[in-house]
Amino acid sequence: MLKLRSGVFGLTSAAAVILAAGCSEYGQPAVGGGATVVPQVVFLASDAGAADAETSVAAEASSEVALGSIRGRVQMVGGAPEMKLLVKAGDDIKDKEVCAAVDVPDERLMVSGDGGVANVFVYLQKAPKGGRPLETPAEPFVFDQKNCRFYPHTVVLPVNQTVRVLSNDSVAHNTHTYPSKNNSVNSGVAPMDRDGKLEIVYRKAEAVPLAVKCDYHAWMNAWHLPLDHPYGAVTNEAGEFAISDIPAGTHSFVVWHEAADGNFVQRKLAVEVKAGEETEVKIEYPAALLKL
Amino acid sequence: MISHVAWLKRAGIAGLLSIAVTGCSDNSSSFSISDRTRSLIPEAQTGVSEAPGVVKLLDEKFGDPQTLKAWTKLPVQWGGAAAKVEVFAADGAEAKVKFVPGEGQTFPEKATTVNVVTGAVAGRTLQLASWNAETGEAVLTGLDGASLAAGDTCSIDGGAVIQSGRVLYMRHCSHCHGTAGDGNGPTAQYLYPRPRDYRHGVFKFTSTNDMSKVSREDLLRILRYGIPGTYMPSFLLMKDEELTAIVEYVRFLAMRGEFERKLVNELASDYSEEAVESRLKDETRTDIVGELAKFLAEDVPGVVDGIGVELEESWVAADTEEAKIIPSVPRVPDSVESRRRGRELYLSKTLNCADCHGIDGAGNGPQTMIFEKNPVTNVPYNEPGLHDVWDNLNQPRNLHTGILRGGRRPIDLFCRIHAGIKGSRMPSFKNTPHEDIWHIVNYVLSIPFEPEPGATGVASAPAGSATDAAAPAAGE
């Protein structure tokens, strides 16, 4: 019908005669389906019976596997750009007595003096066979904010761990998450809430880190990565990371950074983990990849 | 569509035109496929060899508008009564069957069809030659030699609700909300605000807490009373059973959309056109498609089951008592003092409603002036102001008009503040004392009647206010 209508509208002709031969849309049963027909309903069973898969994975996990670990560094190559401030102390911005009380760095890119890149996520997308099970701490993870900046800026979280949201600012904040597999949270956080009334729990692992924002202060930003296995880390200020107790063998790690074009520094970084050894991993981050 | 071939003839200089539409063999409608699905490589959409992709899985689980699939895992009232076969005896072309009702089910007095859900002839619709609702004894035709077995599950007269829901939806709703509930029916482009796209599974105005979905009651309320200030009309003149059938069909479409969305989420980071393009720097297309084939065949069946469980749990939870927002204190009586206290909270650093809604409640706070980026894609929006998850410009309400989309009962406003407005930037203030929420409700309801904007003074306490002073002290 759309084609028909656009055809009519597109014409400059003085008159249009439409002869629709014998198939009225209204008042008569439609032929061959369409809007007015009563649909058939086919009933499907509740389950297709794919429940077996989970038990087999659990069984494999219990068997003994030799473990190794990795330690590494993400290094900016090709000349690191100058680091910038997001907010300079005294800037005339919204809620400046709090948000511009001190210098706030632009955390999208934090490079150390010798080129180590902080806040880079290094993780396995799927739990490897024979890995150690995920331990979910009973203690909540504390996610704080001060001077309109989230602390920490990046974090890997075990699924089902409670994230307790605090505020050390005397202005209103809200914590608004943008996950793709979990439910989004958007809740106000009262000024100076040092108890953390707002709690967030990620029930599912995400494929990539999710953005956490404050709508009162649109520049505030953090990244959470919930994982259902213990094989993920973020780089520290020197660009270093370490992941331990990985089953020996070759694994492919995701290297993800918010300032990289397309976000992936490496989609599949193959690393051979040797039993009982610590493997050194050097990850190069070309400056040309930056998109700031 | 294709068969609506038209001959366009320009007859002479007069420009007389005749269009002859010949034949009308295919009027069938279809559920649209989302842009996110379309952003995947073709193999992920359609599948690789035997393993189905997103489009095929959607069809398997939800069907098309002519043939709806009732995936009985989903909490949709399809209509009909669930039943189990207890005794089956073939008798020539007919078969004698005794059914027992499923848990909590009662058999309808009259019934004409049996939809087979499990067993050798699952998916078939059989005709009832005779039916006894009291004993569950029936004579079936249409088996063509196949047989049912004891334990097979069926639905007696199944699907009546969803059928009626679809017919009514297509008549009353689809022109704005679209056949698939994608908010993109033919009239949608002329409307502001845009009609709801159900496929996120998110509805703005709910009486459920901030992390819960919309309840059936909420949807029914919206159908009955419409959404003031929008094009959504009231359907109060329709019968209750018609409205409940539409609610079930809207839930069905929302779950279908969510299913598609969640499935694409599993594939997008590795198999979108964009991802594959960047992967081709280090990998070959054959390898990527091979990996996809393995993922579709080995992992996706479990993913599909998992999504089914999530949909079931979340939509069931929305209709429970735990999901409901119940104020812990009754409404604070409206008074000058309460309105002033509400205004004070409205302006306070604790809640800072004025940041979006403006100091005088005109919906023009400083946040409405900023240029935002989409928080997920990081792409800047073309126009300043706040945007919702549907990427629509979604400016805060001007509270002077007295038009409140989620309803103007005090409890409606209480829920908006407690749960926030889902999908929008309006956050939940669930951790604010309920008494304070009521003060704000009283203030907001009084705004349209203020002699001049901002005329309501703050509470008798001097400026700087109890709230702002108390908050830091409590933390230290």
Interface residues (C-beta under 8 A of the other chain):
Chain A: M1 L2 K3 L4 G7 V8 L11 T12 S13 A14 A15 A16 V17 I18 L19 A20 A21 G22 C23 E25 A30 V31 G32 G33 G34 A35 T36 V37 V38 P39 Q40 V41 V42 F43 L44 A45 S46 D47 A48 A50 A51 A53 E54 K94 N168 S170 V171 A172 N174 H176 Y178 S180 K181 N183 S184 V185 N186 S187 G188 V189 A190 P191 M192 D193 R194 D195 K197 L198 A207 V208 A211 K213 D215 Y216 A218 G262 F264 R267 K268
Chain B: M1 H4 A6 L8 R10 A14 G15 L16 L17 S18 I19 A20 V21 T22 G23 C24 S25 D26 N27 S28 S29 K61 G63 P65 Q66 T67 L68 K69 A70 W71 T72 K73 W78 N115 V116 V117 T118 A122 G123 T125 T153 C154 S155 G158 G159 I162 Q163 R166 V167 M170 R171 S174 T179 P186 D210 M211 K262 N265 E266 A268 S269 D270 E274 A275 S278 R279 D282 E283 P301 G302 V304 D305 G308 S314 S348 K349 T350 L351 N352 D355 C356 P366 Q367 I370 E372 P375 V376 L386 V389 G420 R425 M426 P427 S428 F429 K430 N431 T432 D468 A471 P472 A474 G475 E476
